[in-house]
Amino acid sequence: MALFRTLDDLDPNGKRVLVRADLNVPVADGKVTDASRIERLAPTLRELADKGARVVVVSHFGRPKNHEPDLSLRPIVPTLAAALDGRKVVFAEDCIGAPAQRAVDGLRDGEIALLENLRFHKGEEKNDPAFAKALAALADVYVDDAFSAAHRAHASTEAVAHLLPAYAGRLMQAELIALDKALDNPARPVAAIVGGAKVSTKLDLLDNLVSKVQLLIIGGAMANTPLLAEGKSVGKSLVERDMIETAHHLAAKAKEASCELVLPVDVVVAPALKPGVPIMTVAADRVPEDQMILDIGPRSVALICEKLAACRTLVWNGPVGAFETKPFDKATTAIAQQVAALTRARRLVSVAGGGDTVAALLHAGVVDQLSYVSAAGGAFLEWLEGKTLPGIKALEVGR
């Protein structure tokens, strides 16, 4: 694991600390509808404020093309204040320039300001040096607590880290430790569950994982293509026929790397993806032509759970069925509950991430029972793909 400075290495008393957060949370009718990202950020802000820092929070919100009032961060203020035990949060109408400077200058030790949406300035996404310099002028120290934005080389995630002493916040620190335990320095054997819709969207991920894990379990609709590559009929299931050669290549690479590739041995099929349709469980090589695969079957679940019981580490990205529609949630839920049980018994280090994965774990009621669940989407996926994340690279000591 690369070396990073953390809050343990920082005495923030009296310092202006620029905290890059991810406050890109769902908002409806001017109110935050899911505060989980804010709640996970709160410990870093609370610790800095308690130690006497003048905390300056910056974040993006949505994808504005210019200054769009509907994408202001102002509605976040009450929820952020509540997550900080009712502390006052000052809001600045801009993230640079006079409004931002006034807000920062008005802070006393232990107080917090939230600046306006970074993406109201084109310089943010362009990683513009002048914009980064304007942000850096507001602070003495930089703390990055937004792993979910670390895969983007933006001014607030990359350039600023080169202009100020840079530290990882508590959420970033927890993420880096969890990811290091998952793939970089794991307890072996290591398993990976990869689900989702299409092989083509996770080619880089699969290609990287076969050289790092001993067990690769493929589920969801993306399993249909390798099943077809093995000569099995998949009926009218979602399948990528132009990826069959790629599936052959993946199987060959897995064999060469001594990585066991696990595909469904039985599947749950139906004529359509909707509630109340008649369903059947059939062998993976016996899918009727008028049916589509919508979940893996009980024999597949039993096989996967048996193999996971022999593993020490698991990385999970993607459900193994169309879990949003019952009864096609059964396999994902059963596997999630087994993973949670193994984790509770300290027999498995389990790290999961990706929007659908988190939703599936919430649905199964076990999201708090795994070793670590990443709220990051794209950044978690790119890390699984073995890519260098600019926001992480910029924090490394001796970069």
C-alpha positions as CSV (number, residue, x, y, z in Angstrom):
1,M,0.0,0.0,0.0
2,A,1.3,3.5,-0.9
3,L,2.0,5.9,2.0
4,F,-0.6,8.6,2.7
5,R,-0.7,11.3,5.3
6,T,-3.9,11.0,7.4
7,L,-5.5,13.2,10.0
8,D,-3.2,11.4,12.5
9,D,-0.3,13.4,11.0
10,L,-2.1,16.8,11.1
11,D,-2.4,19.3,13.8
12,P,-5.2,21.4,12.3
13,N,-5.6,23.9,15.2
14,G,-6.0,27.4,13.8
15,K,-5.5,26.2,10.2
16,R,-7.8,26.7,7.3
17,V,-8.5,23.2,6.0
18,L,-10.0,22.7,2.6
19,V,-11.9,19.4,2.6
20,R,-12.9,17.9,-0.7
21,A,-16.1,16.0,0.0
22,D,-18.7,14.2,-2.1
23,L,-22.0,15.9,-1.4
24,N,-23.5,14.7,-4.7
25,V,-26.6,13.4,-2.9
26,P,-30.2,12.9,-4.1
27,V,-32.3,16.0,-3.6
28,A,-36.1,16.3,-4.2
29,D,-38.2,19.5,-3.6
30,G,-35.2,21.2,-2.0
31,K,-34.5,18.4,0.5
32,V,-31.9,15.7,0.8
33,T,-33.6,12.3,0.4
34,D,-30.6,10.1,1.2
35,A,-28.1,11.5,3.6
36,S,-25.8,8.4,3.8
37,R,-22.9,10.1,2.0
38,I,-23.2,13.1,4.3
39,E,-23.2,10.9,7.4
40,R,-20.1,9.1,6.3
41,L,-18.3,12.4,5.8
42,A,-19.3,13.8,9.1
43,P,-16.6,12.2,11.3
44,T,-13.8,13.9,9.3
45,L,-15.5,17.3,9.6
46,R,-16.3,16.8,13.2
47,E,-12.8,15.8,14.1
48,L,-11.2,18.7,12.3
49,A,-13.6,21.2,13.9
50,D,-13.1,19.7,17.4
51,K,-9.4,20.1,17.0
52,G,-9.7,23.8,16.2
53,A,-9.6,23.8,12.4
54,R,-11.4,26.4,10.2
55,V,-13.1,23.8,8.0
56,V,-13.9,24.8,4.3
57,V,-15.9,22.1,2.5
58,V,-16.1,21.9,-1.3
59,S,-17.9,19.5,-3.5
60,H,-19.5,19.0,-6.9
61,F,-23.2,18.5,-7.3
62,G,-24.8,17.2,-10.5
63,R,-23.5,18.1,-14.0
64,P,-24.2,21.8,-14.5
65,K,-23.4,23.4,-17.8
66,N,-23.1,26.7,-16.2
67,H,-24.4,28.4,-13.0
68,E,-27.7,26.6,-12.5
69,P,-29.7,27.5,-9.3
70,D,-31.3,24.0,-9.2
71,L,-27.8,22.5,-8.8
72,S,-26.8,24.8,-5.9
73,L,-25.4,23.1,-2.8
74,R,-27.4,25.5,-0.5
75,P,-30.1,22.9,0.1
76,I,-27.5,20.6,1.6
77,V,-26.7,22.9,4.5
78,P,-29.5,21.8,6.9
79,T,-28.7,18.1,6.4
80,L,-25.0,18.7,6.8
81,A,-25.6,20.7,10.0
82,A,-27.8,18.0,11.4
83,A,-25.1,15.3,10.6
84,L,-22.7,17.5,12.6
85,D,-24.8,17.5,15.7
86,G,-26.5,20.8,14.9
87,R,-23.3,22.9,14.3
88,K,-23.8,26.0,12.3
89,V,-22.6,25.7,8.7
90,V,-21.9,28.9,6.8
91,F,-22.7,28.9,3.1
92,A,-20.8,30.8,0.5
93,E,-22.4,31.8,-2.8
94,D,-19.3,30.8,-4.8
95,C,-16.4,28.5,-4.3
96,I,-13.7,31.0,-5.2
97,G,-13.3,34.8,-5.3
98,A,-14.8,37.4,-2.9
99,P,-17.8,35.4,-1.7
100,A,-15.7,32.4,-0.8
101,Q,-13.0,34.5,0.8
102,R,-15.5,36.4,3.0
103,A,-16.9,33.2,4.2
104,V,-13.5,31.7,5.1
105,D,-12.2,35.0,6.6
106,G,-15.3,35.0,8.9
107,L,-14.6,31.6,10.3
108,R,-13.3,31.2,13.8
109,D,-11.4,28.1,15.0
110,G,-13.8,25.1,15.0
111,E,-16.3,26.6,12.6
112,I,-17.4,25.2,9.2
113,A,-18.2,26.7,5.8
114,L,-19.7,25.0,2.7
115,L,-18.8,26.6,-0.6
116,E,-20.9,26.6,-3.7
117,N,-20.9,23.9,-6.4
118,L,-17.4,23.5,-7.8
119,R,-18.7,22.6,-11.2
120,F,-20.3,26.0,-11.7
121,H,-16.7,26.8,-12.9
122,K,-15.5,25.1,-16.0
123,G,-12.0,25.1,-14.5
124,E,-13.0,22.3,-12.1
125,E,-13.5,19.5,-14.6
126,K,-10.7,20.9,-16.9
127,N,-8.3,20.6,-13.9
128,D,-7.4,24.2,-14.6
129,P,-4.2,25.4,-12.7
130,A,-5.7,28.9,-12.2
131,F,-8.9,27.5,-10.7
132,A,-6.9,25.2,-8.5
133,K,-4.7,28.1,-7.3
134,A,-7.8,30.1,-6.5
135,L,-9.1,27.2,-4.3
136,A,-5.8,26.7,-2.7
137,A,-5.6,30.4,-1.7
138,L,-8.5,29.7,0.6
139,A,-6.7,27.2,2.8
140,D,-3.4,26.2,4.5
141,V,-4.0,22.4,4.2
142,Y,-5.9,20.1,1.9
143,V,-7.9,17.0,3.0
144,D,-9.4,14.7,0.5
145,D,-12.4,12.7,1.8
146,A,-14.0,11.9,-1.5
147,F,-12.8,8.6,-2.8
148,S,-15.9,8.5,-5.1
149,A,-14.4,11.4,-7.1
150,A,-10.8,10.1,-7.0
151,H,-11.0,8.6,-10.5
152,R,-11.3,12.1,-12.0
153,A,-8.3,14.4,-12.5
154,H,-10.2,17.6,-11.6
155,A,-8.9,20.7,-10.0
156,S,-10.3,19.9,-6.5
157,T,-9.2,16.3,-6.6
158,E,-5.8,16.4,-8.2
159,A,-4.3,19.8,-8.9
160,V,-5.0,21.3,-5.4
161,A,-3.2,18.3,-3.8
162,H,0.0,19.5,-5.4
163,L,-0.4,23.1,-4.1
164,L,-1.1,22.4,-0.4
165,P,0.1,19.8,2.2
166,A,-2.3,17.0,1.4
167,Y,-4.0,14.4,3.7
168,A,-6.5,11.7,3.4
169,G,-9.7,12.2,5.5
170,R,-11.1,9.4,7.6
171,L,-13.5,8.1,5.0
172,M,-10.8,8.1,2.3
173,Q,-8.4,6.4,4.8
174,A,-11.0,3.7,5.5
175,E,-11.5,3.1,1.8
176,L,-7.8,2.8,1.1
177,I,-7.3,0.4,3.9
178,A,-10.2,-1.8,2.8
179,L,-9.1,-1.8,-0.8
180,D,-5.6,-2.7,0.2
181,K,-6.9,-5.7,2.2
182,A,-9.1,-6.7,-0.7
183,L,-6.8,-7.0,-3.6
184,D,-3.3,-5.5,-3.0
185,N,-2.4,-7.4,0.2
186,P,-5.3,-9.9,0.8
187,A,-5.6,-13.0,2.8
188,R,-5.9,-15.9,0.3
189,P,-7.8,-17.5,-1.3
190,V,-9.4,-14.5,-2.8
191,A,-12.8,-14.6,-4.5
192,A,-14.6,-12.1,-6.6
193,I,-18.3,-11.9,-7.5
194,V,-19.0,-9.9,-10.7
195,G,-22.5,-9.4,-11.8
196,G,-24.4,-6.9,-13.9
197,A,-25.8,-6.7,-17.4
198,K,-23.0,-6.9,-20.0
199,V,-19.5,-8.4,-20.3
200,S,-18.5,-5.4,-22.5
201,T,-19.0,-2.9,-19.6
202,K,-16.7,-4.9,-17.3
203,L,-14.0,-6.2,-19.6
204,D,-11.2,-4.4,-17.9
205,L,-12.4,-5.5,-14.5
206,L,-12.6,-9.1,-15.5
207,D,-9.3,-9.0,-17.2
208,N,-7.6,-7.6,-14.1
209,L,-9.4,-9.9,-11.6
210,V,-8.4,-13.2,-13.3
211,S,-4.8,-12.4,-12.5
212,K,-5.5,-11.4,-8.9
213,V,-8.1,-13.8,-7.5
214,Q,-8.3,-17.5,-7.2
215,L,-12.1,-17.7,-7.7
216,L,-14.1,-15.6,-10.1
217,I,-17.8,-16.0,-9.9
218,I,-19.8,-14.4,-12.8
219,G,-23.5,-13.9,-12.4
220,G,-26.3,-11.7,-13.6
221,A,-27.1,-11.2,-17.3
222,M,-23.4,-10.9,-18.0
223,A,-23.0,-14.6,-17.3
224,N,-25.2,-15.4,-20.4
225,T,-22.4,-14.6,-22.9
226,P,-19.9,-17.0,-21.4
227,L,-22.6,-19.6,-21.1
228,L,-23.4,-19.2,-24.8
229,A,-19.6,-19.4,-25.5
230,E,-19.7,-22.8,-23.9
231,G,-22.4,-23.9,-26.3
232,K,-25.3,-23.5,-23.9
233,S,-28.6,-22.1,-25.2
234,V,-29.7,-18.9,-23.3
235,G,-33.1,-18.6,-25.0
236,K,-34.2,-15.0,-25.4
237,S,-31.9,-13.7,-22.6
238,L,-29.8,-10.6,-22.8
239,V,-26.6,-11.7,-24.5
240,E,-23.7,-10.1,-26.4
241,R,-23.0,-12.4,-29.3
242,D,-20.2,-10.3,-30.5
243,M,-18.4,-10.9,-27.2
244,I,-18.2,-14.7,-27.5
245,E,-14.6,-14.7,-28.6
246,T,-13.8,-12.4,-25.7
247,A,-15.5,-14.9,-23.3
248,H,-13.2,-17.6,-24.8
249,H,-10.2,-15.4,-24.2
250,L,-11.3,-14.8,-20.6
251,A,-11.7,-18.5,-19.9
252,A,-8.3,-19.2,-21.3
253,K,-6.6,-16.5,-19.3
254,A,-8.3,-17.7,-16.1
255,K,-7.0,-21.2,-16.7
256,E,-3.5,-19.9,-17.3
257,A,-3.6,-17.9,-14.1
258,S,-5.0,-20.8,-12.0
259,C,-8.2,-18.8,-11.4
260,E,-11.3,-21.0,-11.1
261,L,-14.1,-19.5,-13.2
262,V,-17.6,-20.2,-11.8
263,L,-20.7,-19.8,-14.0
264,P,-24.3,-20.7,-13.1
265,V,-25.2,-24.4,-13.2
266,D,-28.9,-23.8,-13.0
267,V,-31.0,-20.7,-13.6
268,V,-34.4,-19.2,-13.0
269,V,-36.2,-18.3,-16.2
270,A,-39.4,-16.5,-17.2
271,P,-41.0,-15.2,-20.4
272,A,-40.5,-11.5,-19.2
273,L,-39.0,-9.4,-16.5
274,K,-42.0,-8.4,-14.4
275,P,-43.7,-9.4,-11.2
276,G,-46.2,-12.3,-11.2
277,V,-44.9,-14.0,-14.4
278,P,-44.6,-17.9,-14.3
279,I,-41.1,-19.0,-13.5
280,M,-39.1,-22.2,-13.9
281,T,-35.8,-23.4,-12.6
282,V,-33.8,-25.2,-15.2
283,A,-30.3,-26.5,-15.8
284,A,-28.1,-23.8,-17.4
285,D,-27.9,-25.9,-20.6
286,R,-31.7,-26.4,-20.7
287,V,-33.1,-22.9,-21.2
288,P,-36.2,-22.9,-23.4
289,E,-36.1,-20.7,-26.5
290,D,-39.0,-18.5,-25.3
291,Q,-37.6,-17.9,-21.9
292,M,-35.0,-15.5,-20.5
293,I,-32.6,-16.0,-17.6
294,L,-33.4,-13.6,-14.8
295,D,-31.6,-15.2,-11.8
296,I,-29.3,-18.0,-10.9
297,G,-30.8,-21.1,-9.4
298,P,-30.5,-22.8,-6.0
299,R,-27.9,-25.3,-7.0
300,S,-25.7,-22.4,-8.2
301,V,-26.3,-20.5,-4.9
302,A,-25.3,-23.6,-3.0
303,L,-22.2,-24.1,-5.1
304,I,-21.1,-20.4,-4.7
305,C,-21.7,-20.4,-0.9
306,E,-19.7,-23.6,-0.5
307,K,-16.8,-22.2,-2.5
308,L,-16.9,-18.9,-0.6
309,A,-16.7,-20.8,2.7
310,A,-13.2,-21.9,1.7
311,C,-12.1,-18.3,0.8
312,R,-10.6,-15.7,3.1
313,T,-11.3,-12.5,1.1
314,L,-14.1,-11.5,-1.2
315,V,-14.6,-8.5,-3.6
316,W,-18.1,-8.1,-4.9
317,N,-19.4,-5.9,-7.7
318,G,-22.8,-6.5,-9.2
319,P,-25.9,-8.6,-8.3
320,V,-26.3,-12.1,-9.7
321,G,-29.9,-11.6,-10.7
322,A,-32.5,-9.0,-11.5
323,F,-32.9,-8.4,-7.8
324,E,-35.1,-5.3,-8.2
325,T,-38.0,-7.5,-9.3
326,K,-39.2,-10.3,-7.1
327,P,-38.7,-13.3,-7.1
328,F,-35.5,-12.7,-9.0
329,D,-33.9,-11.3,-5.8
330,K,-33.6,-14.7,-4.1
331,A,-30.1,-15.7,-5.2
332,T,-28.4,-12.3,-4.6
333,T,-30.1,-12.1,-1.2
334,A,-29.1,-15.7,-0.2
335,I,-25.5,-15.1,-1.2
336,A,-25.4,-11.7,0.5
337,Q,-26.6,-13.4,3.7
338,Q,-24.0,-16.1,3.5
339,V,-21.3,-13.5,2.9
340,A,-22.5,-11.6,6.0
341,A,-22.5,-14.7,8.1
342,L,-19.0,-15.6,7.1
343,T,-17.9,-12.0,7.8
344,R,-19.5,-12.0,11.2
345,A,-17.7,-15.3,12.0
346,R,-14.4,-13.6,11.0
347,R,-13.8,-16.2,8.3
348,L,-14.1,-13.7,5.4
349,V,-12.9,-10.2,4.7
350,S,-15.7,-8.9,2.4
351,V,-15.5,-5.7,0.4
352,A,-18.3,-4.6,-1.9
353,G,-19.0,-1.6,-4.0
354,G,-21.0,-0.1,-6.9
355,G,-24.5,1.4,-6.9
356,D,-26.4,-1.8,-7.7
357,T,-24.4,-3.8,-5.3
358,V,-25.0,-1.5,-2.4
359,A,-28.8,-1.5,-3.3
360,A,-28.8,-5.3,-3.3
361,L,-27.1,-5.5,0.0
362,L,-29.6,-3.0,1.5
363,H,-32.4,-5.1,0.0
364,A,-30.9,-8.2,1.7
365,G,-30.6,-6.3,5.0
366,V,-26.8,-6.9,5.4
367,V,-25.1,-3.7,4.1
368,D,-23.8,-3.1,7.6
369,Q,-22.5,-6.6,8.1
370,L,-19.8,-6.8,5.5
371,S,-16.2,-5.7,6.3
372,Y,-16.5,-2.6,4.0
373,V,-19.1,-1.4,1.6
374,S,-17.9,1.4,-0.7
375,A,-20.3,4.2,-1.6
376,A,-18.1,5.0,-4.6
377,G,-19.4,3.9,-8.0
378,G,-17.0,4.7,-10.9
379,A,-13.9,5.0,-8.6
380,F,-14.5,1.6,-7.1
381,L,-15.0,0.1,-10.5
382,E,-11.8,1.7,-11.9
383,W,-9.8,0.5,-8.9
384,L,-11.1,-3.1,-9.5
385,E,-9.9,-2.6,-13.1
386,G,-6.4,-1.9,-11.8
387,K,-6.3,1.7,-13.0
388,T,-4.4,4.5,-11.3
389,L,-6.8,6.9,-9.7
390,P,-5.5,10.5,-10.1
391,G,-7.0,11.7,-6.8
392,I,-5.3,8.9,-4.9
393,K,-2.0,9.3,-6.8
394,A,-2.0,13.0,-5.8
395,L,-2.1,12.1,-2.1
396,E,0.8,9.7,-2.1
397,V,3.8,10.8,0.0
398,G,6.8,11.4,-2.1
399,R,4.8,11.6,-5.3
